[in-house]
Amino acid sequence: MAQMYFFTGENGFAVREERRKWKEQFVEKHGAENCSSLDGKGLRVRDILDEISTAPFIAPKRLVIINGVPKLTKEDMDVLMEAQHPDCILLFVDPTPDKRLGGVKVLLKIATLKECPPLRGRQLTEWLNRMAAAENTSLTPDAADELVRIVGEDQEMLFQEIRKASSYAVGRSITKKDIQALAVPSGDQEIWHLTNLICQGNRSEALLFAQALLARGEDPYGLWSILLWMLRGIVCVTSAVSEGQRNPATIASSFSLPFPTVKNVLGLAGKVKVAALEDTVRWAAGSDIDLKTGGYRATADAPQELVALIDMLIVRCTKLAA
């Protein structure tokens, strides 16, 4: 059986770390001359054949790493397995392969698979603490929670934020205030946080956070569209709750809404005054039409009227449960 391995999974950071460790350990043991890395994009079968049919140079093993699974067919994979030198290890690395491809289907069946799922909860917190320790610092518990809240669960972004915060907090632990001062939110996390504030009825913080997003360069039209989309979510979830449905997964599937959004809105949906919701929807729809037909004027240089509409929509949505 050919020595074929496949590193994949949603956790792209962990996949890349596994590749790095494998390569470092292999080079240390067998030498850099016996390790090749190829970019899988546009790679042809004959290019791979040239690499995997070669015997190791004064060493027991040779490693060929292909970054990204090329567009290989099942027949291509059969050719590779036949031609692979018995002392050559072939490693494919691709966090998000196209599983419709014949070559990927074969790989998933025959290769030794290393899957890297996302870290969440306690596992993610433990990983954050290990990363901080590697930078000769530590995280206070509330700092770790705040970092995940602001940045999200993407380990690549979290790793960069840990390195930045450790350079700032020299000789002491990284605190929650450090994270709030330094961490840059991801786009999805920013919108999730704004939605959460609105659904909690936290009007003052929601308005301040929306202003902060605009000050950091968020497009007002983009933010307005996101808020309209959020209002649609409130309508859908409220409708489902009124019919006795409270399972977030079922609601998300029925209305093609993200699961986290449904979970956010569920607490609000049971308290919404239907008349207030109908009035808010009518107002939002009318305002959107006026924006597109000249009733309101907003440009990149003068977005004041649109910014005022954004504030008004936030106020109306935070009043829905009042």
C-alpha positions as CSV (number, residue, x, y, z in Angstrom):
1,M,0.0,0.0,0.0
2,A,1.3,3.4,-1.0
3,Q,2.2,5.7,1.9
4,M,-0.4,8.4,1.3
5,Y,-1.7,10.9,3.9
6,F,-4.3,13.6,3.8
7,F,-4.6,16.6,6.2
8,T,-7.9,18.4,6.0
9,G,-10.7,19.9,8.1
10,E,-12.5,23.2,9.0
11,N,-9.7,24.2,11.3
12,G,-7.3,25.7,8.7
13,F,-4.8,26.9,11.3
14,A,-4.5,23.4,12.8
15,V,-4.1,21.8,9.4
16,R,-1.3,24.2,8.6
17,E,0.4,23.6,12.0
18,E,0.2,19.8,11.4
19,R,1.9,20.3,8.0
20,R,4.6,22.5,9.5
21,K,5.4,20.0,12.3
22,W,5.6,17.1,9.9
23,K,7.9,19.0,7.5
24,E,10.2,20.2,10.4
25,Q,10.5,16.7,11.9
26,F,11.0,15.1,8.6
27,V,13.7,17.5,7.5
28,E,15.5,17.1,10.8
29,K,15.6,13.3,10.4
30,H,16.0,12.8,6.7
31,G,17.4,16.2,5.3
32,A,15.9,19.0,3.3
33,E,17.0,17.4,0.1
34,N,14.5,14.6,0.6
35,C,11.5,17.0,1.1
36,S,9.6,18.7,-1.7
37,S,6.6,21.0,-1.5
38,L,4.3,21.6,-4.5
39,D,1.4,24.0,-5.1
40,G,-1.6,21.9,-6.0
41,K,-3.2,24.6,-8.1
42,G,-2.8,23.7,-11.8
43,L,-0.6,20.8,-10.9
44,R,-0.6,18.0,-13.5
45,V,-0.3,14.3,-12.9
46,R,3.1,14.1,-14.7
47,D,4.5,16.8,-12.4
48,I,3.6,14.7,-9.4
49,L,4.9,11.5,-11.0
50,D,8.3,13.1,-11.4
51,E,8.5,13.8,-7.6
52,I,7.0,10.6,-6.1
53,S,8.8,8.1,-8.3
54,T,12.2,9.3,-7.2
55,A,14.1,7.4,-4.5
56,P,15.4,9.1,-1.4
57,F,18.9,10.5,-1.4
58,I,21.1,8.8,1.2
59,A,18.1,8.4,3.5
60,P,15.4,5.8,4.2
61,K,12.5,8.1,3.3
62,R,11.4,11.0,0.9
63,L,8.5,13.3,1.6
64,V,6.4,15.1,-1.1
65,I,3.9,17.7,0.2
66,I,1.1,18.9,-2.1
67,N,-0.6,22.0,-0.8
68,G,-4.1,21.9,-2.1
69,V,-5.6,18.8,-3.9
70,P,-5.2,19.2,-7.7
71,K,-8.1,18.4,-10.0
72,L,-7.3,14.7,-10.2
73,T,-9.6,11.9,-11.4
74,K,-9.9,8.5,-9.9
75,E,-7.8,7.2,-12.8
76,D,-5.1,9.8,-12.0
77,M,-5.0,8.5,-8.4
78,D,-4.6,4.9,-9.7
79,V,-1.6,6.0,-11.8
80,L,0.0,7.8,-8.8
81,M,-0.4,4.8,-6.5
82,E,1.2,2.6,-9.1
83,A,4.1,4.9,-9.7
84,Q,4.8,5.9,-6.1
85,H,8.2,4.8,-4.9
86,P,7.9,2.5,-1.8
87,D,10.1,4.8,0.2
88,C,8.3,8.0,-0.8
89,I,5.6,9.5,1.5
90,L,2.9,11.6,-0.3
91,L,1.1,14.2,1.8
92,F,-1.9,16.2,0.6
93,V,-2.8,19.2,2.6
94,D,-6.1,21.0,2.0
95,P,-8.5,22.4,4.6
96,T,-11.4,22.7,2.2
97,P,-11.1,20.3,-0.7
98,D,-13.7,20.0,-3.4
99,K,-15.3,16.7,-2.4
100,R,-17.0,16.3,-5.8
101,L,-13.7,15.6,-7.4
102,G,-12.9,11.9,-8.1
103,G,-9.4,12.3,-6.8
104,V,-10.6,13.7,-3.5
105,K,-13.1,10.8,-3.1
106,V,-10.3,8.3,-3.6
107,L,-8.1,10.2,-1.1
108,L,-10.7,10.1,1.5
109,K,-10.9,6.3,1.1
110,I,-7.3,5.2,0.8
111,A,-5.2,7.9,2.5
112,T,-4.4,8.0,6.2
113,L,-6.7,10.8,7.2
114,K,-5.9,13.6,9.7
115,E,-9.0,15.7,10.3
116,C,-8.8,19.0,12.2
117,P,-12.1,20.2,13.5
118,P,-12.6,23.7,15.0
119,L,-11.8,24.2,18.7
120,R,-14.6,25.5,20.9
121,G,-15.3,26.1,24.5
122,R,-12.8,24.8,27.0
123,Q,-10.6,23.4,24.3
124,L,-10.3,26.8,22.6
125,T,-9.6,28.5,26.0
126,E,-6.9,25.9,26.8
127,W,-5.3,26.5,23.4
128,L,-5.3,30.3,23.9
129,N,-3.5,29.8,27.2
130,R,-0.9,27.6,25.6
131,M,-0.3,30.2,22.9
132,A,0.1,32.9,25.5
133,A,2.5,30.8,27.4
134,A,4.6,30.2,24.2
135,E,4.8,34.1,24.0
136,N,6.1,34.2,27.7
137,T,2.9,35.7,29.0
138,S,-0.6,34.6,30.2
139,L,-4.2,35.5,29.8
140,T,-6.6,36.3,32.6
141,P,-9.8,34.3,32.4
142,D,-11.9,37.3,31.4
143,A,-9.3,38.3,28.8
144,A,-9.6,34.9,27.1
145,D,-13.4,35.2,27.0
146,E,-13.2,38.8,25.7
147,L,-10.8,37.8,23.0
148,V,-13.1,35.1,21.6
149,R,-16.1,37.5,21.9
150,I,-14.4,40.2,19.9
151,V,-12.4,38.1,17.3
152,G,-14.4,34.9,17.1
153,E,-13.1,31.4,16.9
154,D,-10.8,31.6,14.0
155,Q,-7.5,30.4,15.4
156,E,-5.3,32.2,12.9
157,M,-6.8,35.6,13.9
158,L,-6.7,34.6,17.6
159,F,-3.0,33.7,17.3
160,Q,-2.1,37.0,15.7
161,E,-4.0,38.9,18.4
162,I,-2.2,36.9,21.2
163,R,1.2,37.8,19.7
164,K,0.2,41.5,19.4
165,A,-1.2,41.6,23.0
166,S,1.9,39.9,24.4
167,S,4.1,42.5,22.9
168,Y,2.0,45.2,24.6
169,A,1.7,43.5,28.0
170,V,5.4,42.9,28.6
171,G,6.1,41.4,32.0
172,R,2.5,40.9,33.1
173,S,-0.7,39.0,32.2
174,I,-2.9,40.1,29.3
175,T,-6.0,41.6,30.8
176,K,-9.5,42.2,29.5
177,K,-8.8,45.9,29.1
178,D,-5.7,45.1,26.9
179,I,-7.9,43.0,24.6
180,Q,-10.6,45.7,24.4
181,A,-7.9,48.2,23.5
182,L,-6.0,46.1,20.9
183,A,-8.1,43.4,19.4
184,V,-9.6,43.9,16.0
185,P,-13.0,42.3,15.5
186,S,-13.7,40.1,12.5
187,G,-16.5,41.3,10.2
188,D,-18.9,38.5,11.2
189,Q,-18.1,38.9,14.8
190,E,-18.8,42.7,14.7
191,I,-22.3,42.1,13.1
192,W,-23.0,39.2,15.5
193,H,-22.2,41.5,18.5
194,L,-24.4,44.4,17.1
195,T,-27.3,42.0,16.6
196,N,-26.8,40.6,20.1
197,L,-27.0,44.1,21.6
198,I,-30.1,45.0,19.7
199,C,-31.9,41.7,20.6
200,Q,-31.0,42.3,24.3
201,G,-32.6,45.8,24.0
202,N,-29.3,47.4,24.9
203,R,-30.0,50.6,22.9
204,S,-27.2,52.8,24.1
205,E,-24.4,50.3,23.5
206,A,-25.9,49.2,20.1
207,L,-25.9,52.9,18.9
208,L,-22.4,53.4,20.2
209,F,-21.2,50.2,18.6
210,A,-22.8,51.1,15.2
211,Q,-21.1,54.5,15.3
212,A,-17.8,52.8,16.1
213,L,-18.2,50.5,13.1
214,L,-18.9,53.4,10.8
215,A,-15.9,55.3,12.2
216,R,-13.7,52.3,11.4
217,G,-14.8,52.4,7.8
218,E,-17.9,50.2,7.6
219,D,-19.9,51.2,4.6
220,P,-23.2,52.8,5.7
221,Y,-25.2,51.1,2.9
222,G,-23.7,47.8,3.9
223,L,-24.6,48.3,7.6
224,W,-28.1,49.4,6.6
225,S,-28.5,46.2,4.5
226,I,-27.3,44.0,7.3
227,L,-29.8,45.6,9.7
228,L,-32.6,45.0,7.2
229,W,-31.5,41.4,7.0
230,M,-31.5,41.2,10.8
231,L,-35.1,42.6,10.9
232,R,-36.1,39.9,8.4
233,G,-34.6,37.4,10.9
234,I,-36.6,38.8,13.7
235,V,-39.8,38.5,11.6
236,C,-39.1,34.9,10.7
237,V,-38.2,33.8,14.2
238,T,-41.1,35.6,15.7
239,S,-43.5,33.9,13.2
240,A,-42.1,30.5,14.1
241,V,-42.3,31.1,17.9
242,S,-45.9,32.3,17.5
243,E,-46.7,28.9,15.9
244,G,-45.1,27.0,18.8
245,Q,-41.7,26.3,17.2
246,R,-38.7,27.1,19.5
247,N,-36.0,24.7,18.2
248,P,-33.3,27.0,16.7
249,A,-32.0,24.3,14.3
250,T,-35.4,23.7,12.8
251,I,-36.1,27.5,12.5
252,A,-32.7,28.1,10.9
253,S,-33.4,25.4,8.4
254,S,-36.9,26.5,7.6
255,F,-36.0,30.1,6.9
256,S,-32.4,29.7,5.6
257,L,-31.0,31.6,8.5
258,P,-27.7,31.1,10.3
259,F,-28.0,29.1,13.5
260,P,-26.2,31.7,15.7
261,T,-28.6,34.4,14.4
262,V,-31.7,32.4,15.3
263,K,-30.2,31.7,18.8
264,N,-29.7,35.4,19.2
265,V,-33.2,36.4,18.2
266,L,-35.1,33.6,20.0
267,G,-34.9,35.5,23.4
268,L,-36.4,38.6,21.8
269,A,-39.0,36.8,19.6
270,G,-41.1,35.6,22.6
271,K,-41.4,39.2,23.8
272,V,-42.1,41.1,20.6
273,K,-45.2,43.1,20.3
274,V,-46.6,42.1,16.9
275,A,-48.1,45.5,16.2
276,A,-44.7,47.2,16.9
277,L,-43.0,44.7,14.6
278,E,-45.4,45.3,11.8
279,D,-44.9,49.1,12.2
280,T,-41.2,48.7,12.2
281,V,-41.2,46.6,9.0
282,R,-43.5,49.1,7.2
283,W,-41.2,52.0,8.3
284,A,-38.0,50.1,7.2
285,A,-39.4,49.1,3.9
286,G,-40.6,52.6,3.1
287,S,-37.2,54.1,4.2
288,D,-35.4,51.6,2.0
289,I,-37.6,52.6,-1.0
290,D,-37.0,56.3,-0.4
291,L,-33.2,55.7,-0.2
292,K,-33.3,54.0,-3.6
293,T,-35.6,56.6,-5.2
294,G,-34.2,59.9,-4.0
295,G,-36.5,60.4,-1.0
296,Y,-33.3,60.4,1.1
297,R,-29.9,61.5,-0.2
298,A,-26.8,59.7,1.0
299,T,-23.4,59.6,-0.7
300,A,-20.0,58.5,0.3
301,D,-19.1,62.1,1.1
302,A,-22.4,62.9,2.8
303,P,-23.9,59.9,4.4
304,Q,-25.6,61.8,7.3
305,E,-29.2,60.9,6.3
306,L,-28.4,57.2,6.0
307,V,-26.6,57.2,9.3
308,A,-29.7,58.8,10.9
309,L,-31.8,56.0,9.4
310,I,-29.4,53.4,10.8
311,D,-29.8,54.9,14.3
312,M,-33.6,55.1,13.9
313,L,-33.8,51.4,12.9
314,I,-31.6,50.4,15.9
315,V,-33.9,52.4,18.2
316,R,-37.0,50.8,16.7
317,C,-35.7,47.3,17.0
318,T,-34.6,47.7,20.6
319,K,-38.1,48.9,21.5
320,L,-39.8,45.9,20.0
321,A,-40.0,44.1,23.3
322,A,-40.9,47.2,25.3
